């Protein structure tokens, strides 16, 4: 197993920033699951603040790539992983924007299963970045990625079940349109986590 710290020193700023980005993604999901479970209210400004903070982290990574001659990972891999991480809070914010303007229409919709899947997926995302930071443990990376892929598959099945009920004809057509769009955005959030898992796994295979 390659130790990135031994090869490039303990002060590798790229991994610090990537982990910070993963933590911001997880925080956005924490806020989102609070809303979906109706446990705690959050303002749109909170989600925007997380997304902006993560955008600044992404920008710092890009600037550091320009200034750094030797990097722990290939530049393209760093950029791909950074971009994939940033898309999580960005997509979450889009969902919350739609959700908050249609609260009355979705009051009776149960999103708790979606919340559980999103929470678990982003926990694994953070663990993936921690694993890359510690070293290229391909076995552990693959385990985490496999679990994220399983969650993504379960989310697809849940989406179909929800749509089947939604399209049954017993709901107001406007409600059907609004809720189906929200389901689609939640599915995209899970897909963003899946993308991080795929990029991280490719990086691990390259460097193990």
Secondary structure, DSSP 8 states (H G I E B T S, - for coil): ---HHHHH-TT-HHHHHHHHHHHHHHHHHHHHHHHHTTS----HHHHHHHHHHHHHHHHHHHHHHHH-SS-SS-HHHHHHHHHHHHHHHHHHHHHHHHHHTTTTTTTT---HHHHHHHHHHHHHHHHHHHHHHH---HHHHHHHHHHHHHHHHHHHHHHHHHHHHHTTS-S-HHHHHHHHHHHHHHHHHHHHHHHHHHHHHHHHHHH-
